Amino acid sequence: MLPRLSGMSIIKQLRADGNRTPIIILSALGDVDKRVEGIRAGADDFLPKPFMIVELVARIEGLLRRSGASAATNRKIFINYRRKDDPGSAGRLFDRLEGAFAPEQLFFDVDSIEPGSDFVVVLNQQVASYDVVLSVIGPRWIELLDTKDWRHPEKTNDFVRIEIEAAIKQNKRIVPVLVSGAEMPRDFDLPTSISTFSRCNAVRLTHERFGADCDGLIKALNGILKDAETIRALQVSSDDLQSKRKDVDFSS
């Protein structure tokens, strides 16, 4: 309960301010009059308690589809790979992903970093703007990795390690992609800053079933990206509500 403030008044104020974030009312007061009042106040849906989580998730997904908040270009995939470690497989994977996702959804190379830029800062910013990181691991991945436990991790010049470190720190979903018979690195093979990478569940792309394996990966990615979009939309709604509560004068 909010002192001197009702949920309906918050919704009305948000709509009056031009905020179009999708809103679902979850309430124990589920009679027809209350549902109509909520919709007329500006809510997009009304779900009476008790309810099943699966129904709530389905309603959220429906709202996102209708509102356009789940625009495909908001769902992004960062491809982490090493040019000296089976770049052909990484290129084939990228080609398959291009057939399933828009170009602006994919980040494949660091060539776009401007001269003079701090590449550690730029790579951290790039990873921050993506929902999932695909880390392509070939037969030479461990051999080429900078495994030194630097006192200051930013001292490394290993792009692959920097990107994985950034993804771990930012709690991004990381999907290791094993190619050309490579195996997942063990925790003791890795520097401390990325040792948890060894626990990420990997997918394997085989030469014989490359197309089918990629199709399975794409299906999994679509699920991950939808989940990320739902979480992002809920976070935006929560932030808006918190901001609105801070603006309310409870002393009057």
C-alpha positions as CSV (number, residue, x, y, z in Angstrom):
1,M,0.0,0.0,0.0
2,L,1.2,3.5,-0.8
3,P,0.4,6.3,1.7
4,R,-2.0,8.9,0.2
5,L,-1.4,7.4,-3.2
6,S,-3.3,4.6,-5.1
7,G,-2.1,2.4,-7.9
8,M,-4.8,3.9,-10.1
9,S,-3.5,7.4,-9.6
10,I,0.0,6.3,-10.4
11,I,-1.2,4.8,-13.7
12,K,-3.1,7.9,-14.6
13,Q,-0.1,10.1,-13.9
14,L,2.2,7.9,-15.9
15,R,-0.2,8.1,-18.9
16,A,-0.6,11.8,-18.4
17,D,3.1,12.2,-18.6
18,G,3.2,10.4,-21.9
19,N,4.7,7.2,-20.5
20,R,3.6,4.3,-22.7
21,T,5.3,1.5,-20.8
22,P,2.9,-1.6,-20.8
23,I,1.1,-2.0,-17.4
24,I,-0.6,-5.0,-16.0
25,I,-2.5,-4.7,-12.7
26,L,-2.2,-7.6,-10.3
27,S,-4.9,-7.3,-7.7
28,A,-7.0,-9.3,-5.3
29,L,-9.9,-7.0,-6.2
30,G,-10.9,-8.7,-9.4
31,D,-14.6,-7.8,-9.8
32,V,-15.8,-6.3,-13.1
33,D,-16.0,-2.7,-11.8
34,K,-12.4,-2.8,-10.6
35,R,-11.1,-4.3,-13.9
36,V,-12.9,-1.7,-15.9
37,E,-11.6,1.1,-13.6
38,G,-8.0,-0.2,-14.1
39,I,-8.3,-0.4,-17.9
40,R,-9.8,3.1,-18.1
41,A,-7.1,4.5,-15.9
42,G,-4.6,3.4,-18.5
43,A,-3.6,-0.2,-17.7
44,D,-3.2,-2.6,-20.6
45,D,-4.3,-5.7,-18.7
46,F,-5.8,-6.8,-15.4
47,L,-4.9,-10.1,-13.8
48,P,-6.8,-11.0,-10.6
49,K,-5.1,-12.9,-7.7
50,P,-4.4,-15.7,-7.3
51,F,-2.9,-16.4,-10.7
52,M,-0.4,-18.8,-12.2
53,I,3.1,-17.4,-13.2
54,V,2.8,-19.1,-16.6
55,E,-0.3,-17.0,-17.3
56,L,1.4,-13.8,-16.2
57,V,4.4,-14.5,-18.4
58,A,2.1,-15.2,-21.4
59,R,0.2,-11.9,-20.8
60,I,3.5,-10.0,-20.6
61,E,4.7,-11.5,-23.8
62,G,1.4,-10.6,-25.5
63,L,1.7,-7.0,-24.3
64,L,5.2,-6.7,-25.6
65,R,4.2,-8.0,-29.0
66,R,1.3,-5.6,-29.2
67,S,3.1,-2.6,-27.9
68,G,6.2,-3.0,-30.1
69,A,8.4,-3.0,-27.0
70,S,9.8,-6.3,-28.1
71,A,11.2,-5.0,-31.4
72,A,13.6,-7.4,-32.8
73,T,16.4,-4.9,-33.0
74,N,16.4,-4.5,-29.2
75,R,17.6,-8.1,-29.0
76,K,21.3,-8.4,-29.6
77,I,24.0,-11.1,-29.9
78,F,27.7,-10.5,-29.3
79,I,30.0,-13.0,-31.0
80,N,33.3,-13.5,-29.2
81,Y,35.9,-15.4,-31.3
82,R,39.6,-15.5,-32.1
83,R,40.8,-15.0,-35.6
84,K,43.7,-17.5,-35.2
85,D,41.4,-20.2,-33.8
86,D,39.3,-21.6,-36.6
87,P,37.9,-18.4,-38.0
88,G,36.2,-20.4,-40.8
89,S,33.7,-22.0,-38.3
90,A,33.1,-18.6,-36.7
91,G,32.4,-17.1,-40.2
92,R,30.0,-20.0,-41.1
93,L,28.2,-19.5,-37.8
94,F,27.8,-15.7,-38.5
95,D,26.4,-16.5,-41.9
96,R,23.7,-18.7,-40.4
97,L,22.9,-16.1,-37.8
98,E,22.6,-13.4,-40.5
99,G,19.8,-15.5,-42.0
100,A,17.9,-15.4,-38.7
101,F,18.6,-12.0,-37.2
102,A,18.9,-8.5,-38.5
103,P,22.4,-7.1,-39.1
104,E,22.1,-4.6,-36.3
105,Q,21.4,-7.4,-33.9
106,L,24.8,-8.9,-34.4
107,F,28.3,-7.8,-33.3
108,F,31.0,-9.9,-35.0
109,D,34.2,-7.9,-35.1
110,V,36.2,-5.2,-33.4
111,D,37.3,-3.5,-36.6
112,S,34.8,-0.7,-35.9
113,I,36.8,0.6,-32.9
114,E,38.1,4.0,-33.8
115,P,41.8,4.8,-33.7
116,G,42.9,6.2,-30.4
117,S,40.0,4.7,-28.4
118,D,40.6,2.7,-25.3
119,F,39.7,-0.7,-26.5
120,V,39.0,-2.1,-23.0
121,V,36.5,0.6,-22.4
122,V,34.9,0.2,-25.8
123,L,34.6,-3.5,-25.6
124,N,33.0,-3.2,-22.1
125,Q,30.5,-0.8,-23.6
126,Q,29.8,-3.0,-26.5
127,V,29.2,-6.1,-24.3
128,A,26.9,-4.0,-22.1
129,S,24.6,-3.2,-25.0
130,Y,24.0,-6.9,-26.0
131,D,21.8,-9.5,-24.3
132,V,23.8,-12.7,-25.0
133,V,27.5,-13.5,-25.8
134,L,28.4,-16.4,-28.0
135,S,32.0,-17.5,-27.4
136,V,33.3,-19.6,-30.2
137,I,35.9,-22.1,-29.0
138,G,38.1,-23.9,-31.4
139,P,41.0,-26.4,-30.9
140,R,43.6,-23.6,-30.2
141,W,41.4,-21.5,-27.8
142,I,43.3,-22.4,-24.6
143,E,46.7,-22.2,-26.3
144,L,46.0,-18.6,-27.5
145,L,44.4,-17.4,-24.3
146,D,46.2,-14.9,-22.0
147,T,45.9,-17.0,-18.8
148,K,48.1,-14.8,-16.6
149,D,46.3,-13.6,-13.4
150,W,47.1,-9.9,-13.7
151,R,46.9,-7.8,-10.6
152,H,44.9,-5.4,-12.8
153,P,43.0,-7.5,-15.4
154,E,42.8,-4.5,-17.8
155,K,46.5,-5.0,-18.5
156,T,45.8,-7.8,-20.8
157,N,45.6,-7.2,-24.6
158,D,43.6,-10.3,-25.3
159,F,40.3,-9.2,-26.8
160,V,38.6,-12.6,-26.2
161,R,39.5,-12.5,-22.5
162,I,38.4,-8.9,-22.1
163,E,35.0,-9.6,-23.7
164,I,34.4,-12.6,-21.5
165,E,35.5,-10.7,-18.4
166,A,33.1,-7.9,-19.3
167,A,30.2,-10.4,-19.9
168,I,30.8,-12.1,-16.5
169,K,31.0,-8.8,-14.6
170,Q,27.8,-7.6,-16.3
171,N,26.0,-10.9,-15.6
172,K,25.3,-11.5,-19.3
173,R,24.2,-14.9,-20.6
174,I,27.3,-16.5,-22.1
175,V,26.9,-19.5,-24.5
176,P,30.2,-21.3,-25.4
177,V,30.1,-22.7,-28.9
178,L,32.4,-25.6,-29.5
179,V,33.7,-26.1,-33.0
180,S,36.1,-28.5,-34.8
181,G,36.1,-31.0,-32.0
182,A,37.2,-28.5,-29.3
183,E,36.4,-29.2,-25.6
184,M,35.2,-26.9,-22.9
185,P,38.1,-25.3,-20.9
186,R,38.3,-26.4,-17.2
187,D,38.3,-23.9,-14.4
188,F,42.0,-24.5,-13.6
189,D,42.9,-23.8,-17.3
190,L,41.5,-20.2,-16.9
191,P,42.6,-17.0,-15.2
192,T,40.7,-16.3,-12.0
193,S,38.8,-13.5,-13.6
194,I,37.0,-15.8,-16.0
195,S,37.2,-19.1,-14.2
196,T,33.3,-19.3,-13.9
197,F,33.2,-19.4,-17.7
198,S,34.0,-23.1,-17.4
199,R,30.6,-23.7,-15.8
200,C,28.6,-22.2,-18.8
201,N,26.6,-24.8,-20.6
202,A,28.0,-25.2,-24.1
203,V,26.6,-26.1,-27.5
204,R,28.6,-28.0,-30.1
205,L,28.6,-27.4,-33.8
206,T,29.7,-30.4,-35.8
207,H,30.9,-30.5,-39.4
208,E,28.4,-33.2,-40.3
209,R,25.4,-31.5,-38.8
210,F,26.4,-27.9,-38.9
211,G,23.1,-26.6,-40.3
212,A,21.0,-28.6,-37.9
213,D,23.2,-27.7,-35.0
214,C,23.0,-24.0,-35.9
215,D,19.2,-24.2,-36.2
216,G,19.1,-25.6,-32.6
217,L,21.3,-22.8,-31.4
218,I,19.2,-20.1,-33.1
219,K,16.0,-21.6,-31.5
220,A,17.7,-21.4,-28.1
221,L,18.9,-17.8,-28.8
222,N,15.4,-16.7,-29.6
223,G,14.2,-18.0,-26.2
224,I,17.0,-16.3,-24.4
225,L,16.4,-13.0,-26.2
226,K,12.7,-13.0,-25.5
227,D,13.4,-13.6,-21.8
228,A,15.9,-10.7,-21.8
229,E,13.3,-8.4,-23.4
230,T,10.6,-9.3,-20.9
231,I,13.1,-8.7,-18.0
232,R,14.1,-5.3,-19.5
233,A,10.5,-4.2,-19.9
234,L,9.7,-5.1,-16.3
235,Q,12.8,-3.3,-15.1
236,V,11.7,-0.1,-17.1
237,S,8.3,-0.3,-15.5
238,S,9.8,-0.7,-12.0
239,D,12.2,2.2,-12.5
240,D,9.4,4.4,-13.7
241,L,7.3,3.5,-10.6
242,Q,10.2,4.2,-8.2
243,S,10.8,7.5,-9.9
244,K,7.2,8.5,-9.6
245,R,7.1,7.6,-5.9
246,K,10.1,9.8,-5.2
247,D,8.3,12.7,-6.8
248,V,5.3,12.4,-4.5
249,D,5.1,14.7,-1.5
250,F,3.9,12.5,1.4
251,S,4.1,15.4,3.9
252,S,0.9,17.1,2.8
